Every structure is written in C-alpha cells, then in structure tokens.
Amino acid sequence: MIRRSVKDTLHPRNRFRGGYDFPTLIAASPPLAEFVRPNAHGNASVDYADPPAVKALNRALLIRTYGLTTWDVPPGYLCPPIPGRSDYLHHAADLISASRDAAGSQVATVRALDVGMGANCIYPLIGASEYGWRFVGTETDPVALRWARSLVARNPTVANLIECRLQPSPRECFNGVIKRGEHFDLSMCNPPFHASASAAEEASRRKRRHLSGRTRAPVLNFGGQAGELWCEGGELAFVSRMIHESVAFARQCRWFTTLVSKSEHLPRLSQVLREAEAPEVRTIDMSHGQKKSRILAWTFRRD
C-alpha cells in the first residue's frame, strides 16, 4: 500500500496536497517507473537529488495532472518543482478573482505575462491548463525561447493560449515586450535569486547535501542557467528594477507580482514600492515542506 502524506502547507486547490500517486503517474508516463523506489519510510518515492529522476517525475505530473502531451527541458536548464509553481498560480488566481469581484468585472478570460518563462515554460503551461488563462511568456535566452515555443507547439490543448516573445534586454522586464494598447490582469516572475555564479553553485551544494545527505559533485538537481539562477545584484536588484519599470505600465497591468525568496529583502522592496507610489501592496506567504517563499504583489490601480 502506498502512503500519501497530505501537504497541508500547499494552497487548498493545489492538486498535490495529497502527495503523489506513483502507480497512476507511471501509467500516464511509463519511463518514470525506473526511478521509483521505496524511501527510508517504505513509501514509493524518487531520488530528488537525481536530475533524470526529477525530470521524469515532472513530466509524469504534467501529463497526468494537467493533460499535457509531453514536456522536457534541455540539459542544464531549470527543471522546477511542480507543486510550488502551481501554488503561485493558485494564489495569483485568488488575487485576480478578488480584484474582479471588487470592481464588478464580468470579463472571463485572464491575460497573464510571465517574465522570464524559461525553457520549461512552466507557468504558462500550468496556468493555461488549469485555468484557461491566456499567457505571454518572455525570455532573453534564444535557446530557452526556441525550446519553450517547441513545448507549446507540442501541447495542442494549450497551444492557442500561449505566446512566447523575445525580451531583447536582460535588464528589462516590460519594455520591449508589452505592446502599445495591450493589457494584462497579472504579471508574474520567478527572478534570479543569486548575485553571482559562485553563490548559485554554493546554494546548489547545500540543496544536494540536504536531499542526499552527502556531498556530491556540484550538479544542480533542478538545473539552471545564469539568467535563471543569478544576475548582478541578485534578487533584490532585479525586483527593484522591476518595480521601477512597472510604473510606466501602471495602466496596462492590474497586478504586478514576483516571487521573493529572502524575507530580509522585503523591507527594502517595500521602501521601493512606497517611492513608486503603489497604492496597494500585498505579501502572500507560501510554504512547500521546509522551503518558505512569498509572492510580492503591487498595483497602481485604485478602481
């Protein structure tokens, strides 16, 4: 019998609160079978420090849970944890729903902008599958952009809901991709958290020690390129630039949101938002096992 622990910290609508049903996942994606073994408690699991195992699990989750046809990422690119990414989308859906109820809006289709969608294209794929949202995903890396476009094309159930655009400037989020007269209900972002490649590598080593209980070669279990994991100034500088830039698009996006991994960055980011004169700011806490994060959301709209 497979025991499935309830992950109470996940959003109430998160499809993974009950854990993973591995027989069902294997039936949907048979290649997962070779990676499933009993863990120390005798429950079916995979080695989360093994990149091929994580990729196989992600593929099975997306095929079984969201009805995708296929999913993959190129070697070395970010392979994200699916439950946490879906949690962001559920909280974003609550934010949009509350705003529309307050404004008395009856518009059915949500338009979302994913800043830096990555080769995995995970937010657009899940958001389009789960909620039927229309997405524009942006990317500065041409390889990641081509891969994301290929993923969208190979998943016909959501292909007409997702557009992938090149962001020509690695230091900009909205300039160059939001078109004149275009409007979004929401922007979202998983920013590069680290300030340098060495900091990202050390974080990877700590993660692998935690997952495997021993030191191994510095291979990221979830992968990641420079633009996905680090940038000059790290998360604080990236989000600060995003806030400053968002002012010019105040009427074209109702809610701007981003993940913030380090709570110590919130006071400074709150100050930047005050300087930008954002009338409403929210922080939404999230927790996935021992990992804690939060969504920072702000709007310039008063209606």
N, C-alpha and C positions, 0 to 999 in steps of 0.2 A: 504493500500500500504506500502511495506517495503522499507524504505530508506536505501541506501547502500553508506556510505561515502567512497571516494577514498583516500587510504592511500599513498599519493604521496612520502612519505619517503622510501617506500619499493623499492626493485630492480625492474626495468621495466618488467622483466619476472616473477615476483612473482605473483602467481595465486590469491593472496588475496588482491591485491591493491584495488579492488572494494568492499571490505568488505565481509560479509557472507550472502549468500542466504539461510536463515534458512528453508524455505519450501523444497528446494532441498536437503539440508543436512538431514532434518528429513525423507524425502523419502528414502534416502540412509541408514540411521541409525535411525529407529523409536524411540529407547529409549531416544534420545536427546529431544524429544517433551516435556517431563515432566519438563525440566529445562528452557525452553524458555518462557520468559515473556517480556512485554513491559518495556523499561527502562524509565528514567525520561523524555526523549525526545519523548516518544511514539514509539520508534523503537524496533523491536524484538532484544533480547539480552539474555545473561545468566549472572548469578552472578559469576563473576570471582574470588570472594573470597570463593566460594563453591567448594571444591575439586571434588566431584562427577560430578558437572556441567562441570568443566574444562575437566575432563577425558572424559565425554560423547561428548563434543564438539570436542576434539582432535580425538576421534575415528571416528566421522562423517566426519571430514575434511579429514582424511587419506583414508577412504573408498570412499568417493565421489570424491575427487580431484586426488588421486594417485592410485585408483583402488585396494587398499588392501582388503583382505578378512575380516580381523579382526585386532584389536590392543587393548592392555591393558597394565597396569603396576601393579606390586604387591603393596599392601598397604605400604605407607611410602616412596616409591621410586619416583624419579624425574619425573614429568609429564610436559614436556616442551611446551612452546608456539610454535605452528607450523609455523606461518608466519616468525618469527625471525630465526628459524632453516633453513627454506627453503631459506631465504635471504643469509645466509652463503654459502650455496651450489651454488647459482647463481653467487655470487662474485667469488667463487673458480673456477667455470666453465669459467668465463671470464679470470681469471689468467692463467689457463691451455691453453685455446684457444690462447691467445696472445703469450705464450711461444712456442707453437707448430707452430704457423704461422711464428714466427721469426726464428725458427730452420728448417723450411721447412718439418716438420714431417707430415707423412700421416697416422700415427697409429690411428685407430678408437677407440679402447677400452681404457678407462681411468681406471687405478687401483688406488684406494684410501685407505688410512689407517686411521681409526677413533680411536684415542687414548682415551680410556675410554668411550665406546659407551653407557654404562648404560643399565639398564633393558629395557628401552624404545626403544633402537636400532634405534633412530630416523633418524640420518644422513644416515646410510646405507639404510634404508627402503625408504626414500625420494629420495636419490641420485640414487639408482638402479631403482626406478620407473620413475623418471623424466628424467634421462639422460642415463640410461642403464649402469652406471658405475659398475665395479666390486669392491667390498669392502672386506677388512679385518677389523673387529671390535675387539678391545681388551678390556678386563675387568679384574680387580683384584678381584672383589667380586664374589664368586662362585654362589650365589643366582641370582645376576643380569645376570651372564653369562648363566646360565640354562634358565632363562626367555627369554633372547634375542634369544637364539637358538630355543626356542619353538615358538617365534613370527615369526622367519624366516621360520621355517618348516610349519607354518600355513598360510603362504602367498606364494603360489606356483608360482605366477607370477614373484617373485624376488628371490625365494629360491636358485636358482643355481648361483646367483650373489653375495651372501653374505656368508662369512666365519667368524665365531666367535672364537676367541682364548683367552685362559687364559694368562694374564700377571702375572707371579709369584711374581714380586716385586712391591710393591706400590710406590717405589721411582724411578722407571724407566719407560720410555716411549717406547723405541725401542728395547733395549736389551731384549732378551728372546722371542721376537715375530717376528721380521723381520728375515727371514731365509737367509742363505748364497745364494747369487746369485739372490735374489728376488728384484724386482724393483717396485717403486710406482711413479706415477705422482704427488701425493699430500698426505700429512698427514694433518689431522685436529683434533681439540681438543676443548672441552668446559671445561676448567680447573676448579678445585675447587677455588672459588673466595675468601673465607674467611680463616682467620688464626686460628679460634677456633670455637667450637660448640656454645659458647655464642654469638660470632659475627654473626654467621649464624642465630641464633634464633632472635637476635635483628633486623637483616635485614628482616626476615620474618614478625615480628611485624609491621615494617614500611610499608611493602608492603600491609599487610592486612588493616592497617589503611587507606592507600591510596585507596585501592579497595572498602572498605566497609564504610569508613567514621566514623568508630567507633572501639574501641579496643575490640578484641575478644580473646579467648584462643589461645595460640601460636601454631596454626596448620598451616603448610606450605600449601599454596594453590596449589603449584606445587610440594610439597613433596620434598624428597631428603635425602639420607643417608650421612654419614660423608664423604666418599670419593668423593661424588658428589658435596658437598657444601663447605667443608673446609679441609685443610691439614696444617701441620706445616709450618709456614711461609707464608701461603696463596698463592694467585695468583702470586705474584712477585717471590717467591722462586720456585714455581712449574715451571713457564715458564722459569726461569733462568736455572734450571736443564735440562729442555727440550732442550734449546739452546746448552748447553754444550754437551749433549749426541748426538745431531744431527750431530756434527762434524764427528763422527765415521761412520755415514751413509750418508755422503755427496754424494756419487756416487750411492746410492740406492734409493734416493728420490729427485725428482726435486725441489718441493716446500714444505717447512715445514710451516704450518700455525697454528694459535691458536687464539681464542677469547681473548681479553684483556678488562675487564670491567672498569678498572680505568685508566683514561688518565694520571694520575700522575705517573703511573708505566712506561710509555713509555721512558722517558729519561734514566732510569737505564737499561731497557731492550735493548735500543739502544746501550748503552755502552757495555753490554754483547755481543751483536752481533758484534760490532767492534772488541772486544777482540777475538771473534771466527773467525774473518776474513771472514765474509759472504760478498761477493762482491755486492749483491743486496738485499735490504730490502724495503718492502712496508708496508704502513699502510692504510687500507681501512676502512673508516668510515661507520657505519651503524646506522640507527635510526628507531625505531619502536614506534611510538607515542611519549611519553615523555622519553622513555628509549633510551639511546645512548650507543653504544658499538663500537668496532672496531676489525678488523682482522689484526693481525701482521703476515706478511709473509716474509720468507727469503729463499735464495737459495745459494748453493755453486757452482752451475754450471755456466759456462761462455759461453756455446755454445747455 
